């Protein structure tokens, strides 16, 4: 997912989370429902939850997370990093936790939780929501931020322009911007940005809010593959 993460590095402006039919919209479920409704096979999906905390809070959460998880510790000149993975897959989900404690005490520590998988159906959706709720209750607070990313298999089901129109309609996308990749041998031929009222985070470019990014790629058979997600700000320590 690292290459895809680089595509999604964007600055955030946090706004109030919209409520749809009395419930908060979940980005991952919205992305999966769109993909499945168009008959496009999902290759992988990932949800990242991030929160900045004090070093003391990070250490307390680390102690709580250690039960039932395999822990790896690494250190460099900038920070101490702990990676924890749950012992087994949780109902087709893989869950990992990263705690980063910078050595510069003026910089806040960070808790990063990743839930990911390679399949999606109603049962997995229920397990995902249950696991996400459990993580938020145990380790995070209401100030945490959630980001979602989904990648499809190569598919000849839909043309690129048709896909973009479907996404615009499905998410009621506004403030649409399109970039074309002219780099030779690049797999990503088009990147589309837009804004939907459904989701919490957004960033501002040219005075317009944006919070959805679509990267479209084709293979030698001109089959379509896309990565669609919400923007994420990545800290490198």
Beta strands, then each sheet from edge to edge (+ up, - down):
strand 1: 13-14
strand 2: 19-20
strand 3: 23-24
strand 4: 42-53
strand 5: 69-75
strand 6: 79-86
strand 7: 94-102
strand 8: 109-117
strand 9: 145-152
strand 10: 174-180
strand 11: 188-195
strand 12: 201-205
strand 13: 208-210
strand 14: 212-218
strand 15: 224-229
sheet 1: 1+ 12- 13+
sheet 2: 2+ 3-
sheet 3: 5+ 6- 7+ 8- 4+ 9- 15+ 14- 11+ 10-
end
